[in-house]
Amino acid sequence: MLFSCLALIALFIFWAPIGGIVWDTTGPVRGMVIALYLIGWALLLYTTFLIDHFDLFGLKQVWRRLRGSAYVPPQFYTPSLYKIVRHPLYIGWLTIFWAAPTMTVAHLVFALGTTAYILIAIQLEEHDLVDAFGETYVTYRRNTPMLVPGLRRRRAAKEALES
């Protein structure tokens, strides 16, 4: 977490705009892209509450410490969107990064970098989740697509046809 924060601070300090526009939407398309951007923020907020918003941001740990209560780690469960994809929170972030009515070269570089970061983070996070929840998470990972709903089912059906 510390290194992520330091990297973001460095980005803020050393950020220099790169000229050029990759795309610039107008009219109704612009409104749809802005709506998609707002949907991304709503999805992000909604999913934080699905997986315990206060635990995710460390507030529950602080509150329990102040009250002298022992920390109780979160239990594995798949509410709502987590039944459809394993990482709806990251879908929210990706939507926010890519739903830009005006995509500049600088924003594109940022979107590509953060997308790569998220894809790497998913691999590391899933390794930790397997360690924490064992076979329960392995089964969930096998049966639930990572980011694209329905992808695993289509891939499984294709593999069944090929065998």
Phi and psi in radians as a Rosetta constraint file:
Dihedral C 1 N 2 CA 2 C 2 CIRCULARHARMONIC -1.066 0.35
Dihedral N 2 CA 2 C 2 N 3 CIRCULARHARMONIC -0.780 0.35
Dihedral C 2 N 3 CA 3 C 3 CIRCULARHARMONIC -1.172 0.35
Dihedral N 3 CA 3 C 3 N 4 CIRCULARHARMONIC -0.614 0.35
Dihedral C 3 N 4 CA 4 C 4 CIRCULARHARMONIC -1.091 0.35
Dihedral N 4 CA 4 C 4 N 5 CIRCULARHARMONIC -0.766 0.35
Dihedral C 4 N 5 CA 5 C 5 CIRCULARHARMONIC -1.131 0.35
Dihedral N 5 CA 5 C 5 N 6 CIRCULARHARMONIC -0.742 0.35
Dihedral C 5 N 6 CA 6 C 6 CIRCULARHARMONIC -1.116 0.35
Dihedral N 6 CA 6 C 6 N 7 CIRCULARHARMONIC -0.680 0.35
Dihedral C 6 N 7 CA 7 C 7 CIRCULARHARMONIC -1.118 0.35
Dihedral N 7 CA 7 C 7 N 8 CIRCULARHARMONIC -0.720 0.35
Dihedral C 7 N 8 CA 8 C 8 CIRCULARHARMONIC -1.142 0.35
Dihedral N 8 CA 8 C 8 N 9 CIRCULARHARMONIC -0.718 0.35
Dihedral C 8 N 9 CA 9 C 9 CIRCULARHARMONIC -1.068 0.35
Dihedral N 9 CA 9 C 9 N 10 CIRCULARHARMONIC -0.756 0.35
Dihedral C 9 N 10 CA 10 C 10 CIRCULARHARMONIC -1.076 0.35
Dihedral N 10 CA 10 C 10 N 11 CIRCULARHARMONIC -0.691 0.35
Dihedral C 10 N 11 CA 11 C 11 CIRCULARHARMONIC -1.065 0.35
Dihedral N 11 CA 11 C 11 N 12 CIRCULARHARMONIC -0.768 0.35
Dihedral C 11 N 12 CA 12 C 12 CIRCULARHARMONIC -1.123 0.35
Dihedral N 12 CA 12 C 12 N 13 CIRCULARHARMONIC -0.718 0.35
Dihedral C 12 N 13 CA 13 C 13 CIRCULARHARMONIC -1.265 0.35
Dihedral N 13 CA 13 C 13 N 14 CIRCULARHARMONIC -0.778 0.35
Dihedral C 13 N 14 CA 14 C 14 CIRCULARHARMONIC -1.710 0.35
Dihedral N 14 CA 14 C 14 N 15 CIRCULARHARMONIC 0.081 0.35
Dihedral C 14 N 15 CA 15 C 15 CIRCULARHARMONIC -1.100 0.35
Dihedral N 15 CA 15 C 15 N 16 CIRCULARHARMONIC 2.266 0.35
Dihedral C 15 N 16 CA 16 C 16 CIRCULARHARMONIC -2.260 0.35
Dihedral N 16 CA 16 C 16 N 17 CIRCULARHARMONIC 2.236 0.35
Dihedral C 16 N 17 CA 17 C 17 CIRCULARHARMONIC -1.089 0.35
Dihedral N 17 CA 17 C 17 N 18 CIRCULARHARMONIC 2.472 0.35
Dihedral C 17 N 18 CA 18 C 18 CIRCULARHARMONIC -1.862 0.35
Dihedral N 18 CA 18 C 18 N 19 CIRCULARHARMONIC 2.261 0.35
Dihedral C 18 N 19 CA 19 C 19 CIRCULARHARMONIC -1.224 0.35
Dihedral N 19 CA 19 C 19 N 20 CIRCULARHARMONIC 2.806 0.35
Dihedral C 19 N 20 CA 20 C 20 CIRCULARHARMONIC 1.902 0.35
Dihedral N 20 CA 20 C 20 N 21 CIRCULARHARMONIC 2.535 0.35
Dihedral C 20 N 21 CA 21 C 21 CIRCULARHARMONIC -2.058 0.35
Dihedral N 21 CA 21 C 21 N 22 CIRCULARHARMONIC 2.216 0.35
Dihedral C 21 N 22 CA 22 C 22 CIRCULARHARMONIC -1.439 0.35
Dihedral N 22 CA 22 C 22 N 23 CIRCULARHARMONIC -0.831 0.35
Dihedral C 22 N 23 CA 23 C 23 CIRCULARHARMONIC -2.590 0.35
Dihedral N 23 CA 23 C 23 N 24 CIRCULARHARMONIC 2.693 0.35
Dihedral C 23 N 24 CA 24 C 24 CIRCULARHARMONIC -2.507 0.35
Dihedral N 24 CA 24 C 24 N 25 CIRCULARHARMONIC 1.905 0.35
Dihedral C 24 N 25 CA 25 C 25 CIRCULARHARMONIC -1.456 0.35
Dihedral N 25 CA 25 C 25 N 26 CIRCULARHARMONIC 2.717 0.35
Dihedral C 25 N 26 CA 26 C 26 CIRCULARHARMONIC -2.419 0.35
Dihedral N 26 CA 26 C 26 N 27 CIRCULARHARMONIC 2.915 0.35
Dihedral C 26 N 27 CA 27 C 27 CIRCULARHARMONIC 1.058 0.35
Dihedral N 27 CA 27 C 27 N 28 CIRCULARHARMONIC -2.487 0.35
Dihedral C 27 N 28 CA 28 C 28 CIRCULARHARMONIC -1.133 0.35
Dihedral N 28 CA 28 C 28 N 29 CIRCULARHARMONIC -0.512 0.35
Dihedral C 28 N 29 CA 29 C 29 CIRCULARHARMONIC -1.109 0.35
Dihedral N 29 CA 29 C 29 N 30 CIRCULARHARMONIC -0.701 0.35
Dihedral C 29 N 30 CA 30 C 30 CIRCULARHARMONIC -1.053 0.35
Dihedral N 30 CA 30 C 30 N 31 CIRCULARHARMONIC -0.764 0.35
Dihedral C 30 N 31 CA 31 C 31 CIRCULARHARMONIC -1.079 0.35
Dihedral N 31 CA 31 C 31 N 32 CIRCULARHARMONIC -0.692 0.35
Dihedral C 31 N 32 CA 32 C 32 CIRCULARHARMONIC -1.163 0.35
Dihedral N 32 CA 32 C 32 N 33 CIRCULARHARMONIC -0.689 0.35
Dihedral C 32 N 33 CA 33 C 33 CIRCULARHARMONIC -1.170 0.35
Dihedral N 33 CA 33 C 33 N 34 CIRCULARHARMONIC -0.720 0.35
Dihedral C 33 N 34 CA 34 C 34 CIRCULARHARMONIC -1.114 0.35
Dihedral N 34 CA 34 C 34 N 35 CIRCULARHARMONIC -0.699 0.35
Dihedral C 34 N 35 CA 35 C 35 CIRCULARHARMONIC -1.092 0.35
Dihedral N 35 CA 35 C 35 N 36 CIRCULARHARMONIC -0.730 0.35
Dihedral C 35 N 36 CA 36 C 36 CIRCULARHARMONIC -1.090 0.35
Dihedral N 36 CA 36 C 36 N 37 CIRCULARHARMONIC -0.711 0.35
Dihedral C 36 N 37 CA 37 C 37 CIRCULARHARMONIC -1.036 0.35
Dihedral N 37 CA 37 C 37 N 38 CIRCULARHARMONIC -0.818 0.35
Dihedral C 37 N 38 CA 38 C 38 CIRCULARHARMONIC -1.157 0.35
Dihedral N 38 CA 38 C 38 N 39 CIRCULARHARMONIC -0.633 0.35
Dihedral C 38 N 39 CA 39 C 39 CIRCULARHARMONIC -1.080 0.35
Dihedral N 39 CA 39 C 39 N 40 CIRCULARHARMONIC -0.678 0.35
Dihedral C 39 N 40 CA 40 C 40 CIRCULARHARMONIC -1.027 0.35
Dihedral N 40 CA 40 C 40 N 41 CIRCULARHARMONIC -0.779 0.35
Dihedral C 40 N 41 CA 41 C 41 CIRCULARHARMONIC -1.138 0.35
Dihedral N 41 CA 41 C 41 N 42 CIRCULARHARMONIC -0.719 0.35
Dihedral C 41 N 42 CA 42 C 42 CIRCULARHARMONIC -1.118 0.35
Dihedral N 42 CA 42 C 42 N 43 CIRCULARHARMONIC -0.736 0.35
Dihedral C 42 N 43 CA 43 C 43 CIRCULARHARMONIC -1.080 0.35
Dihedral N 43 CA 43 C 43 N 44 CIRCULARHARMONIC -0.776 0.35
Dihedral C 43 N 44 CA 44 C 44 CIRCULARHARMONIC -1.030 0.35
Dihedral N 44 CA 44 C 44 N 45 CIRCULARHARMONIC -0.871 0.35
Dihedral C 44 N 45 CA 45 C 45 CIRCULARHARMONIC -1.107 0.35
Dihedral N 45 CA 45 C 45 N 46 CIRCULARHARMONIC -0.792 0.35
Dihedral C 45 N 46 CA 46 C 46 CIRCULARHARMONIC -1.030 0.35
Dihedral N 46 CA 46 C 46 N 47 CIRCULARHARMONIC -0.792 0.35
Dihedral C 46 N 47 CA 47 C 47 CIRCULARHARMONIC -1.204 0.35
Dihedral N 47 CA 47 C 47 N 48 CIRCULARHARMONIC -0.499 0.35
Dihedral C 47 N 48 CA 48 C 48 CIRCULARHARMONIC -1.127 0.35
Dihedral N 48 CA 48 C 48 N 49 CIRCULARHARMONIC -0.600 0.35
Dihedral C 48 N 49 CA 49 C 49 CIRCULARHARMONIC -1.331 0.35
Dihedral N 49 CA 49 C 49 N 50 CIRCULARHARMONIC -0.457 0.35
Dihedral C 49 N 50 CA 50 C 50 CIRCULARHARMONIC -1.149 0.35
Dihedral N 50 CA 50 C 50 N 51 CIRCULARHARMONIC -0.614 0.35
Dihedral C 50 N 51 CA 51 C 51 CIRCULARHARMONIC -1.820 0.35
Dihedral N 51 CA 51 C 51 N 52 CIRCULARHARMONIC 0.335 0.35
Dihedral C 51 N 52 CA 52 C 52 CIRCULARHARMONIC 1.424 0.35
Dihedral N 52 CA 52 C 52 N 53 CIRCULARHARMONIC 1.434 0.35
Dihedral C 52 N 53 CA 53 C 53 CIRCULARHARMONIC -0.868 0.35
Dihedral N 53 CA 53 C 53 N 54 CIRCULARHARMONIC -0.785 0.35
Dihedral C 53 N 54 CA 54 C 54 CIRCULARHARMONIC -1.274 0.35
Dihedral N 54 CA 54 C 54 N 55 CIRCULARHARMONIC -0.563 0.35
Dihedral C 54 N 55 CA 55 C 55 CIRCULARHARMONIC -1.268 0.35
Dihedral N 55 CA 55 C 55 N 56 CIRCULARHARMONIC -0.699 0.35
Dihedral C 55 N 56 CA 56 C 56 CIRCULARHARMONIC -1.024 0.35
Dihedral N 56 CA 56 C 56 N 57 CIRCULARHARMONIC -0.685 0.35
Dihedral C 56 N 57 CA 57 C 57 CIRCULARHARMONIC -1.680 0.35
Dihedral N 57 CA 57 C 57 N 58 CIRCULARHARMONIC 0.161 0.35
Dihedral C 57 N 58 CA 58 C 58 CIRCULARHARMONIC 1.424 0.35
Dihedral N 58 CA 58 C 58 N 59 CIRCULARHARMONIC 0.038 0.35
Dihedral C 58 N 59 CA 59 C 59 CIRCULARHARMONIC -1.235 0.35
Dihedral N 59 CA 59 C 59 N 60 CIRCULARHARMONIC -0.668 0.35
Dihedral C 59 N 60 CA 60 C 60 CIRCULARHARMONIC -1.131 0.35
Dihedral N 60 CA 60 C 60 N 61 CIRCULARHARMONIC -0.684 0.35
Dihedral C 60 N 61 CA 61 C 61 CIRCULARHARMONIC -1.094 0.35
Dihedral N 61 CA 61 C 61 N 62 CIRCULARHARMONIC -0.774 0.35
Dihedral C 61 N 62 CA 62 C 62 CIRCULARHARMONIC -1.121 0.35
Dihedral N 62 CA 62 C 62 N 63 CIRCULARHARMONIC -0.788 0.35
Dihedral C 62 N 63 CA 63 C 63 CIRCULARHARMONIC -1.058 0.35
Dihedral N 63 CA 63 C 63 N 64 CIRCULARHARMONIC -0.780 0.35
Dihedral C 63 N 64 CA 64 C 64 CIRCULARHARMONIC -1.142 0.35
Dihedral N 64 CA 64 C 64 N 65 CIRCULARHARMONIC -0.660 0.35
Dihedral C 64 N 65 CA 65 C 65 CIRCULARHARMONIC -1.117 0.35
Dihedral N 65 CA 65 C 65 N 66 CIRCULARHARMONIC -0.750 0.35
Dihedral C 65 N 66 CA 66 C 66 CIRCULARHARMONIC -1.106 0.35
Dihedral N 66 CA 66 C 66 N 67 CIRCULARHARMONIC -0.604 0.35
Dihedral C 66 N 67 CA 67 C 67 CIRCULARHARMONIC -1.506 0.35
Dihedral N 67 CA 67 C 67 N 68 CIRCULARHARMONIC -0.099 0.35
Dihedral C 67 N 68 CA 68 C 68 CIRCULARHARMONIC 1.381 0.35
Dihedral N 68 CA 68 C 68 N 69 CIRCULARHARMONIC 0.271 0.35
Dihedral C 68 N 69 CA 69 C 69 CIRCULARHARMONIC -1.537 0.35
Dihedral N 69 CA 69 C 69 N 70 CIRCULARHARMONIC 2.628 0.35
Dihedral C 69 N 70 CA 70 C 70 CIRCULARHARMONIC -1.319 0.35
Dihedral N 70 CA 70 C 70 N 71 CIRCULARHARMONIC 2.597 0.35
Dihedral C 70 N 71 CA 71 C 71 CIRCULARHARMONIC -1.273 0.35
Dihedral N 71 CA 71 C 71 N 72 CIRCULARHARMONIC 2.342 0.35
Dihedral C 71 N 72 CA 72 C 72 CIRCULARHARMONIC -1.980 0.35
Dihedral N 72 CA 72 C 72 N 73 CIRCULARHARMONIC 1.982 0.35
Dihedral C 72 N 73 CA 73 C 73 CIRCULARHARMONIC -1.140 0.35
Dihedral N 73 CA 73 C 73 N 74 CIRCULARHARMONIC 2.638 0.35
Dihedral C 73 N 74 CA 74 C 74 CIRCULARHARMONIC -1.104 0.35
Dihedral N 74 CA 74 C 74 N 75 CIRCULARHARMONIC 2.584 0.35
Dihedral C 74 N 75 CA 75 C 75 CIRCULARHARMONIC -1.635 0.35
Dihedral N 75 CA 75 C 75 N 76 CIRCULARHARMONIC 2.687 0.35
Dihedral C 75 N 76 CA 76 C 76 CIRCULARHARMONIC -1.395 0.35
Dihedral N 76 CA 76 C 76 N 77 CIRCULARHARMONIC 2.209 0.35
Dihedral C 76 N 77 CA 77 C 77 CIRCULARHARMONIC -2.724 0.35
Dihedral N 77 CA 77 C 77 N 78 CIRCULARHARMONIC 2.840 0.35
Dihedral C 77 N 78 CA 78 C 78 CIRCULARHARMONIC -2.166 0.35
Dihedral N 78 CA 78 C 78 N 79 CIRCULARHARMONIC 1.425 0.35
Dihedral C 78 N 79 CA 79 C 79 CIRCULARHARMONIC -1.362 0.35
Dihedral N 79 CA 79 C 79 N 80 CIRCULARHARMONIC 2.567 0.35
Dihedral C 79 N 80 CA 80 C 80 CIRCULARHARMONIC 0.798 0.35
Dihedral N 80 CA 80 C 80 N 81 CIRCULARHARMONIC -1.964 0.35
Dihedral C 80 N 81 CA 81 C 81 CIRCULARHARMONIC -1.125 0.35
Dihedral N 81 CA 81 C 81 N 82 CIRCULARHARMONIC -0.406 0.35
Dihedral C 81 N 82 CA 82 C 82 CIRCULARHARMONIC -1.239 0.35
Dihedral N 82 CA 82 C 82 N 83 CIRCULARHARMONIC -0.163 0.35
Dihedral C 82 N 83 CA 83 C 83 CIRCULARHARMONIC -1.420 0.35
Dihedral N 83 CA 83 C 83 N 84 CIRCULARHARMONIC -0.353 0.35
Dihedral C 83 N 84 CA 84 C 84 CIRCULARHARMONIC -1.682 0.35
Dihedral N 84 CA 84 C 84 N 85 CIRCULARHARMONIC -0.770 0.35
Dihedral C 84 N 85 CA 85 C 85 CIRCULARHARMONIC -2.441 0.35
Dihedral N 85 CA 85 C 85 N 86 CIRCULARHARMONIC 2.727 0.35
Dihedral C 85 N 86 CA 86 C 86 CIRCULARHARMONIC -1.356 0.35
Dihedral N 86 CA 86 C 86 N 87 CIRCULARHARMONIC -0.414 0.35
Dihedral C 86 N 87 CA 87 C 87 CIRCULARHARMONIC -2.350 0.35
Dihedral N 87 CA 87 C 87 N 88 CIRCULARHARMONIC 1.096 0.35
Dihedral C 87 N 88 CA 88 C 88 CIRCULARHARMONIC -1.130 0.35
Dihedral N 88 CA 88 C 88 N 89 CIRCULARHARMONIC -0.472 0.35
Dihedral C 88 N 89 CA 89 C 89 CIRCULARHARMONIC -1.047 0.35
Dihedral N 89 CA 89 C 89 N 90 CIRCULARHARMONIC -0.771 0.35
Dihedral C 89 N 90 CA 90 C 90 CIRCULARHARMONIC -1.235 0.35
Dihedral N 90 CA 90 C 90 N 91 CIRCULARHARMONIC -0.515 0.35
Dihedral C 90 N 91 CA 91 C 91 CIRCULARHARMONIC -1.103 0.35
Dihedral N 91 CA 91 C 91 N 92 CIRCULARHARMONIC -0.703 0.35
Dihedral C 91 N 92 CA 92 C 92 CIRCULARHARMONIC -1.033 0.35
Dihedral N 92 CA 92 C 92 N 93 CIRCULARHARMONIC -0.847 0.35
Dihedral C 92 N 93 CA 93 C 93 CIRCULARHARMONIC -1.053 0.35
Dihedral N 93 CA 93 C 93 N 94 CIRCULARHARMONIC -0.802 0.35
Dihedral C 93 N 94 CA 94 C 94 CIRCULARHARMONIC -1.084 0.35
Dihedral N 94 CA 94 C 94 N 95 CIRCULARHARMONIC -0.675 0.35
Dihedral C 94 N 95 CA 95 C 95 CIRCULARHARMONIC -1.087 0.35
Dihedral N 95 CA 95 C 95 N 96 CIRCULARHARMONIC -0.769 0.35
Dihedral C 95 N 96 CA 96 C 96 CIRCULARHARMONIC -1.063 0.35
Dihedral N 96 CA 96 C 96 N 97 CIRCULARHARMONIC -0.770 0.35
Dihedral C 96 N 97 CA 97 C 97 CIRCULARHARMONIC -1.188 0.35
Dihedral N 97 CA 97 C 97 N 98 CIRCULARHARMONIC -0.636 0.35
Dihedral C 97 N 98 CA 98 C 98 CIRCULARHARMONIC -1.687 0.35
Dihedral N 98 CA 98 C 98 N 99 CIRCULARHARMONIC -0.373 0.35
Dihedral C 98 N 99 CA 99 C 99 CIRCULARHARMONIC -1.450 0.35
Dihedral N 99 CA 99 C 99 N 100 CIRCULARHARMONIC 1.323 0.35
Dihedral C 99 N 100 CA 100 C 100 CIRCULARHARMONIC -2.002 0.35
Dihedral N 100 CA 100 C 100 N 101 CIRCULARHARMONIC 2.077 0.35
Dihedral C 100 N 101 CA 101 C 101 CIRCULARHARMONIC -1.080 0.35
Dihedral N 101 CA 101 C 101 N 102 CIRCULARHARMONIC -0.574 0.35
Dihedral C 101 N 102 CA 102 C 102 CIRCULARHARMONIC -2.167 0.35
Dihedral N 102 CA 102 C 102 N 103 CIRCULARHARMONIC 1.952 0.35
Dihedral C 102 N 103 CA 103 C 103 CIRCULARHARMONIC -1.723 0.35
Dihedral N 103 CA 103 C 103 N 104 CIRCULARHARMONIC 1.887 0.35
Dihedral C 103 N 104 CA 104 C 104 CIRCULARHARMONIC -1.526 0.35
Dihedral N 104 CA 104 C 104 N 105 CIRCULARHARMONIC 2.918 0.35
Dihedral C 104 N 105 CA 105 C 105 CIRCULARHARMONIC -1.084 0.35
Dihedral N 105 CA 105 C 105 N 106 CIRCULARHARMONIC -0.706 0.35
Dihedral C 105 N 106 CA 106 C 106 CIRCULARHARMONIC -1.073 0.35
Dihedral N 106 CA 106 C 106 N 107 CIRCULARHARMONIC -0.773 0.35
Dihedral C 106 N 107 CA 107 C 107 CIRCULARHARMONIC -1.148 0.35
Dihedral N 107 CA 107 C 107 N 108 CIRCULARHARMONIC -0.653 0.35
Dihedral C 107 N 108 CA 108 C 108 CIRCULARHARMONIC -1.099 0.35
Dihedral N 108 CA 108 C 108 N 109 CIRCULARHARMONIC -0.772 0.35
Dihedral C 108 N 109 CA 109 C 109 CIRCULARHARMONIC -1.065 0.35
Dihedral N 109 CA 109 C 109 N 110 CIRCULARHARMONIC -0.763 0.35
Dihedral C 109 N 110 CA 110 C 110 CIRCULARHARMONIC -1.064 0.35
Dihedral N 110 CA 110 C 110 N 111 CIRCULARHARMONIC -0.824 0.35
Dihedral C 110 N 111 CA 111 C 111 CIRCULARHARMONIC -1.091 0.35
Dihedral N 111 CA 111 C 111 N 112 CIRCULARHARMONIC -0.725 0.35
Dihedral C 111 N 112 CA 112 C 112 CIRCULARHARMONIC -1.132 0.35
Dihedral N 112 CA 112 C 112 N 113 CIRCULARHARMONIC -0.770 0.35
Dihedral C 112 N 113 CA 113 C 113 CIRCULARHARMONIC -1.118 0.35
Dihedral N 113 CA 113 C 113 N 114 CIRCULARHARMONIC -0.781 0.35
Dihedral C 113 N 114 CA 114 C 114 CIRCULARHARMONIC -1.235 0.35
Dihedral N 114 CA 114 C 114 N 115 CIRCULARHARMONIC -0.555 0.35
Dihedral C 114 N 115 CA 115 C 115 CIRCULARHARMONIC -1.133 0.35
Dihedral N 115 CA 115 C 115 N 116 CIRCULARHARMONIC -0.793 0.35
Dihedral C 115 N 116 CA 116 C 116 CIRCULARHARMONIC -1.048 0.35
Dihedral N 116 CA 116 C 116 N 117 CIRCULARHARMONIC -0.767 0.35
Dihedral C 116 N 117 CA 117 C 117 CIRCULARHARMONIC -1.016 0.35
Dihedral N 117 CA 117 C 117 N 118 CIRCULARHARMONIC -0.807 0.35
Dihedral C 117 N 118 CA 118 C 118 CIRCULARHARMONIC -1.116 0.35
Dihedral N 118 CA 118 C 118 N 119 CIRCULARHARMONIC -0.759 0.35
Dihedral C 118 N 119 CA 119 C 119 CIRCULARHARMONIC -1.122 0.35
Dihedral N 119 CA 119 C 119 N 120 CIRCULARHARMONIC -0.628 0.35
Dihedral C 119 N 120 CA 120 C 120 CIRCULARHARMONIC -1.239 0.35
Dihedral N 120 CA 120 C 120 N 121 CIRCULARHARMONIC -0.758 0.35
Dihedral C 120 N 121 CA 121 C 121 CIRCULARHARMONIC -1.047 0.35
Dihedral N 121 CA 121 C 121 N 122 CIRCULARHARMONIC -0.652 0.35
Dihedral C 121 N 122 CA 122 C 122 CIRCULARHARMONIC -1.048 0.35
Dihedral N 122 CA 122 C 122 N 123 CIRCULARHARMONIC -0.769 0.35
Dihedral C 122 N 123 CA 123 C 123 CIRCULARHARMONIC -1.084 0.35
Dihedral N 123 CA 123 C 123 N 124 CIRCULARHARMONIC -0.777 0.35
Dihedral C 123 N 124 CA 124 C 124 CIRCULARHARMONIC -1.172 0.35
Dihedral N 124 CA 124 C 124 N 125 CIRCULARHARMONIC -0.737 0.35
Dihedral C 124 N 125 CA 125 C 125 CIRCULARHARMONIC -1.119 0.35
Dihedral N 125 CA 125 C 125 N 126 CIRCULARHARMONIC -0.726 0.35
Dihedral C 125 N 126 CA 126 C 126 CIRCULARHARMONIC -1.166 0.35
Dihedral N 126 CA 126 C 126 N 127 CIRCULARHARMONIC -0.585 0.35
Dihedral C 126 N 127 CA 127 C 127 CIRCULARHARMONIC -1.059 0.35
Dihedral N 127 CA 127 C 127 N 128 CIRCULARHARMONIC -0.784 0.35
Dihedral C 127 N 128 CA 128 C 128 CIRCULARHARMONIC -1.144 0.35
Dihedral N 128 CA 128 C 128 N 129 CIRCULARHARMONIC -0.654 0.35
Dihedral C 128 N 129 CA 129 C 129 CIRCULARHARMONIC -1.183 0.35
Dihedral N 129 CA 129 C 129 N 130 CIRCULARHARMONIC -0.638 0.35
Dihedral C 129 N 130 CA 130 C 130 CIRCULARHARMONIC -1.124 0.35
Dihedral N 130 CA 130 C 130 N 131 CIRCULARHARMONIC -0.748 0.35
Dihedral C 130 N 131 CA 131 C 131 CIRCULARHARMONIC -1.070 0.35
Dihedral N 131 CA 131 C 131 N 132 CIRCULARHARMONIC -0.695 0.35
Dihedral C 131 N 132 CA 132 C 132 CIRCULARHARMONIC -1.343 0.35
Dihedral N 132 CA 132 C 132 N 133 CIRCULARHARMONIC -0.694 0.35
Dihedral C 132 N 133 CA 133 C 133 CIRCULARHARMONIC -2.021 0.35
Dihedral N 133 CA 133 C 133 N 134 CIRCULARHARMONIC -0.068 0.35
Dihedral C 133 N 134 CA 134 C 134 CIRCULARHARMONIC 1.067 0.35
Dihedral N 134 CA 134 C 134 N 135 CIRCULARHARMONIC -2.399 0.35
Dihedral C 134 N 135 CA 135 C 135 CIRCULARHARMONIC -1.073 0.35
Dihedral N 135 CA 135 C 135 N 136 CIRCULARHARMONIC -0.483 0.35
Dihedral C 135 N 136 CA 136 C 136 CIRCULARHARMONIC -1.044 0.35
Dihedral N 136 CA 136 C 136 N 137 CIRCULARHARMONIC -0.798 0.35
Dihedral C 136 N 137 CA 137 C 137 CIRCULARHARMONIC -1.290 0.35
Dihedral N 137 CA 137 C 137 N 138 CIRCULARHARMONIC -0.623 0.35
Dihedral C 137 N 138 CA 138 C 138 CIRCULARHARMONIC -1.035 0.35
Dihedral N 138 CA 138 C 138 N 139 CIRCULARHARMONIC -0.771 0.35
Dihedral C 138 N 139 CA 139 C 139 CIRCULARHARMONIC -1.126 0.35
Dihedral N 139 CA 139 C 139 N 140 CIRCULARHARMONIC -0.763 0.35
Dihedral C 139 N 140 CA 140 C 140 CIRCULARHARMONIC -1.040 0.35
Dihedral N 140 CA 140 C 140 N 141 CIRCULARHARMONIC -0.786 0.35
Dihedral C 140 N 141 CA 141 C 141 CIRCULARHARMONIC -1.117 0.35
Dihedral N 141 CA 141 C 141 N 142 CIRCULARHARMONIC -0.648 0.35
Dihedral C 141 N 142 CA 142 C 142 CIRCULARHARMONIC -1.184 0.35
Dihedral N 142 CA 142 C 142 N 143 CIRCULARHARMONIC -0.575 0.35
Dihedral C 142 N 143 CA 143 C 143 CIRCULARHARMONIC -1.747 0.35
Dihedral N 143 CA 143 C 143 N 144 CIRCULARHARMONIC -0.170 0.35
Dihedral C 143 N 144 CA 144 C 144 CIRCULARHARMONIC -2.182 0.35
Dihedral N 144 CA 144 C 144 N 145 CIRCULARHARMONIC 2.227 0.35
Dihedral C 144 N 145 CA 145 C 145 CIRCULARHARMONIC -1.131 0.35
Dihedral N 145 CA 145 C 145 N 146 CIRCULARHARMONIC 2.693 0.35
Dihedral C 145 N 146 CA 146 C 146 CIRCULARHARMONIC -1.227 0.35
Dihedral N 146 CA 146 C 146 N 147 CIRCULARHARMONIC -0.978 0.35
Dihedral C 146 N 147 CA 147 C 147 CIRCULARHARMONIC -2.278 0.35
Dihedral N 147 CA 147 C 147 N 148 CIRCULARHARMONIC -0.475 0.35
Dihedral C 147 N 148 CA 148 C 148 CIRCULARHARMONIC -1.890 0.35
Dihedral N 148 CA 148 C 148 N 149 CIRCULARHARMONIC 1.956 0.35
Dihedral C 148 N 149 CA 149 C 149 CIRCULARHARMONIC -0.992 0.35
Dihedral N 149 CA 149 C 149 N 150 CIRCULARHARMONIC 2.388 0.35
Dihedral C 149 N 150 CA 150 C 150 CIRCULARHARMONIC 1.413 0.35
Dihedral N 150 CA 150 C 150 N 151 CIRCULARHARMONIC -0.145 0.35
Dihedral C 150 N 151 CA 151 C 151 CIRCULARHARMONIC -1.109 0.35
Dihedral N 151 CA 151 C 151 N 152 CIRCULARHARMONIC -0.781 0.35
Dihedral C 151 N 152 CA 152 C 152 CIRCULARHARMONIC -1.106 0.35
Dihedral N 152 CA 152 C 152 N 153 CIRCULARHARMONIC -0.706 0.35
Dihedral C 152 N 153 CA 153 C 153 CIRCULARHARMONIC -1.118 0.35
Dihedral N 153 CA 153 C 153 N 154 CIRCULARHARMONIC -0.723 0.35
Dihedral C 153 N 154 CA 154 C 154 CIRCULARHARMONIC -1.151 0.35
Dihedral N 154 CA 154 C 154 N 155 CIRCULARHARMONIC -0.725 0.35
Dihedral C 154 N 155 CA 155 C 155 CIRCULARHARMONIC -1.146 0.35
Dihedral N 155 CA 155 C 155 N 156 CIRCULARHARMONIC -0.735 0.35
Dihedral C 155 N 156 CA 156 C 156 CIRCULARHARMONIC -1.114 0.35
Dihedral N 156 CA 156 C 156 N 157 CIRCULARHARMONIC -0.710 0.35
Dihedral C 156 N 157 CA 157 C 157 CIRCULARHARMONIC -1.143 0.35
Dihedral N 157 CA 157 C 157 N 158 CIRCULARHARMONIC -0.700 0.35
Dihedral C 157 N 158 CA 158 C 158 CIRCULARHARMONIC -1.132 0.35
Dihedral N 158 CA 158 C 158 N 159 CIRCULARHARMONIC -0.747 0.35
Dihedral C 158 N 159 CA 159 C 159 CIRCULARHARMONIC -1.131 0.35
Dihedral N 159 CA 159 C 159 N 160 CIRCULARHARMONIC -0.637 0.35
Dihedral C 159 N 160 CA 160 C 160 CIRCULARHARMONIC -1.132 0.35
Dihedral N 160 CA 160 C 160 N 161 CIRCULARHARMONIC -0.680 0.35
Dihedral C 160 N 161 CA 161 C 161 CIRCULARHARMONIC -1.184 0.35
Dihedral N 161 CA 161 C 161 N 162 CIRCULARHARMONIC -0.632 0.35
Dihedral C 161 N 162 CA 162 C 162 CIRCULARHARMONIC -1.290 0.35
Dihedral N 162 CA 162 C 162 N 163 CIRCULARHARMONIC -0.421 0.35
